[in-house]
Amino acid sequence: MRFSDKVIVVTGGAQGIGKAIVDAFLAEGAFVFMMDLQHGQSAANLVWIQGDLTLDEDRKFFVDEILKSKRKVDVLVNNAMVFTTGLRSHTPTEAIRKAIELGAIAPYDLILQLSESMNESSSIINLLSTRAFQSQADSEGYAMAKGALGSLTHAAALSLGPKVRVNAIAPGWIQTKPSTLSDSDLLQHPVGRVGTPGDIAKAVVFLASEDAGFITGETITIDGGMSKRMIYHHDEGWTFATKENHG
Ligand SMILES: NC(=O)c1ccc[n+]([C@@H]2O[C@H](COP(=O)([O-])OP(=O)(O)OC[C@H]3O[C@@H](n4cnc5c(N)ncnc54)[C@H](O)[C@@H]3O)[C@@H](O)[C@H]2O)c1
């Protein structure tokens, strides 16, 4: 039990990758606080607080509850995010602002409010996406928020070091809900499959552990090798469909 007596804070832990992260830390003996839009039950070593991380007052309530009860934080995982479209959908500026509030301002605010209660073995882990570095069309809201969170990661590593390490994980395609996948869906990944929430949770626990003590300001891409694939028209049967891709 590597995380006995450790206090872990996770955003968006109700489902998907966030839930796997919460479960992984609980299995390691940690005490976990989480905030999610969804309601849920607290349990042994888990405090579930319902709230909207885009709201200042809900973030303040979350922080107050953590520090009132435990007075220290060992690990903060900024995980909550929703996909947000962009130019092709004429997504209004207000929706883009909200995406950045959830994906980058909320993580900054939680770091600002919690980092003074961290100690010399503390760690912050931000969930990016390979979409921080490459894109499909119509994903500006999401890409902008993830890009900002990536920059926050390396800047905060400098500001909070040597006390606190700050790293990021950039997942690729992670299957969080049951769905039917084709052979091509799987085999386009050099490892031959899509990812699981557990693939990401294991890496979060590693980055939070003392085994990662010399790693800070870093982003680890976990995408089954997908973003390493160089694609040219007619490679491996792939064709560039001009109409589809240029709208
Ligand atoms: N699933 C993937 O393929 C994938 C790929 C790359 C990156 N990611 C990133 O990993 C993280 C988790 O992804 P996921 O697929 O598990 O997401 P998900 O949509 O399954 O879960 C996100 C959680 O965040 C919560 N949430 C959303 N808005 C909130 C708000 N305003 N306040 C509080 N809670 C809120 C939701 O209720 C939900 O429980 C995200 O940052 C996502 O961008 C996921």
Ligand as a Chemical Component Dictionary entry (heavy atoms), coordinates in Angstrom:
data_LIG
# 
_chem_comp.id                   LIG 
_chem_comp.type                 NON-POLYMER 
_chem_comp.pdbx_formal_charge   0 
_chem_comp.three_letter_code    LIG 
# 
loop_
_chem_comp_atom.comp_id 
_chem_comp_atom.atom_id 
_chem_comp_atom.alt_atom_id 
_chem_comp_atom.type_symbol 
_chem_comp_atom.charge 
_chem_comp_atom.model_Cartn_x 
_chem_comp_atom.model_Cartn_y 
_chem_comp_atom.model_Cartn_z 
_chem_comp_atom.pdbx_ordinal 
LIG N1  N1  N 0  -11.500 8.925  -23.126 1  
LIG C1  C1  C 0  -10.561 9.290  -23.972 2  
LIG O1  O1  O 0  -10.408 8.692  -25.062 3  
LIG C2  C2  C 0  -9.632  10.432 -23.648 4  
LIG C3  C3  C 0  -8.595  10.707 -24.545 5  
LIG C4  C4  C 0  -7.727  11.747 -24.260 6  
LIG C5  C5  C 0  -7.885  12.503 -23.107 7  
LIG N2  N2  N 1  -8.904  12.221 -22.256 8  
LIG C6  C6  C 0  -9.016  13.073 -21.064 9  
LIG O2  O2  O 0  -9.088  12.272 -19.896 10 
LIG C7  C7  C 0  -9.953  12.887 -18.931 11 
LIG C8  C8  C 0  -11.072 11.928 -18.579 12 
LIG O3  O3  O 0  -11.742 11.545 -19.772 13 
LIG P1  P1  P 0  -12.999 10.543 -19.764 14 
LIG O4  O4  O 0  -13.126 10.024 -21.139 15 
LIG O5  O5  O -1 -12.909 9.608  -18.608 16 
LIG O6  O6  O 0  -14.198 11.606 -19.523 17 
LIG P2  P2  P 0  -15.701 11.337 -19.091 18 
LIG O7  O7  O 0  -16.527 12.293 -19.887 19 
LIG O8  O8  O 0  -16.055 9.896  -19.122 20 
LIG O9  O9  O 0  -15.691 11.819 -17.557 21 
LIG C9  C9  C 0  -15.474 13.159 -17.215 22 
LIG C10 C10 C 0  -16.011 13.380 -15.818 23 
LIG O10 O10 O 0  -15.873 14.785 -15.535 24 
LIG C11 C11 C 0  -17.101 15.243 -14.975 25 
LIG N3  N3  N 0  -17.286 16.667 -15.276 26 
LIG C12 C12 C 0  -17.519 17.220 -16.490 27 
LIG N4  N4  N 0  -17.682 18.542 -16.373 28 
LIG C13 C13 C 0  -17.564 18.837 -15.059 29 
LIG C14 C14 C 0  -17.672 20.040 -14.301 30 
LIG N5  N5  N 0  -17.951 21.233 -14.875 31 
LIG N6  N6  N 0  -17.490 19.979 -12.971 32 
LIG C15 C15 C 0  -17.257 18.782 -12.367 33 
LIG N7  N7  N 0  -17.157 17.617 -13.023 34 
LIG C16 C16 C 0  -17.317 17.644 -14.352 35 
LIG C17 C17 C 0  -18.177 14.380 -15.622 36 
LIG O11 O11 O 0  -19.376 14.375 -14.864 37 
LIG C18 C18 C 0  -17.494 13.024 -15.680 38 
LIG O12 O12 O 0  -17.699 12.265 -14.506 39 
LIG C19 C19 C 0  -10.437 14.188 -19.587 40 
LIG O13 O13 O 0  -9.581  15.251 -19.217 41 
LIG C20 C20 C 0  -10.294 13.901 -21.059 42 
LIG O14 O14 O 0  -10.161 15.091 -21.823 43 
LIG C21 C21 C 0  -9.801  11.212 -22.496 44 
# 
loop_
_chem_comp_bond.comp_id 
_chem_comp_bond.atom_id_1 
_chem_comp_bond.atom_id_2 
_chem_comp_bond.value_order 
_chem_comp_bond.pdbx_ordinal 
LIG N1  C1  SING 1  
LIG C1  O1  DOUB 2  
LIG C1  C2  SING 3  
LIG C2  C3  SING 4  
LIG C2  C21 DOUB 5  
LIG C3  C4  DOUB 6  
LIG C4  C5  SING 7  
LIG C5  N2  DOUB 8  
LIG N2  C6  SING 9  
LIG N2  C21 SING 10 
LIG C6  O2  SING 11 
LIG C6  C20 SING 12 
LIG O2  C7  SING 13 
LIG C7  C8  SING 14 
LIG C7  C19 SING 15 
LIG C8  O3  SING 16 
LIG O3  P1  SING 17 
LIG P1  O4  DOUB 18 
LIG P1  O5  SING 19 
LIG P1  O6  SING 20 
LIG O6  P2  SING 21 
LIG P2  O7  DOUB 22 
LIG P2  O8  SING 23 
LIG P2  O9  SING 24 
LIG O9  C9  SING 25 
LIG C9  C10 SING 26 
LIG C10 O10 SING 27 
LIG C10 C18 SING 28 
LIG O10 C11 SING 29 
LIG C11 N3  SING 30 
LIG C11 C17 SING 31 
LIG N3  C12 SING 32 
LIG N3  C16 SING 33 
LIG C12 N4  DOUB 34 
LIG N4  C13 SING 35 
LIG C13 C14 SING 36 
LIG C13 C16 DOUB 37 
LIG C14 N5  SING 38 
LIG C14 N6  DOUB 39 
LIG N6  C15 SING 40 
LIG C15 N7  DOUB 41 
LIG N7  C16 SING 42 
LIG C17 O11 SING 43 
LIG C17 C18 SING 44 
LIG C18 O12 SING 45 
LIG C19 O13 SING 46 
LIG C19 C20 SING 47 
LIG C20 O14 SING 48 
# 
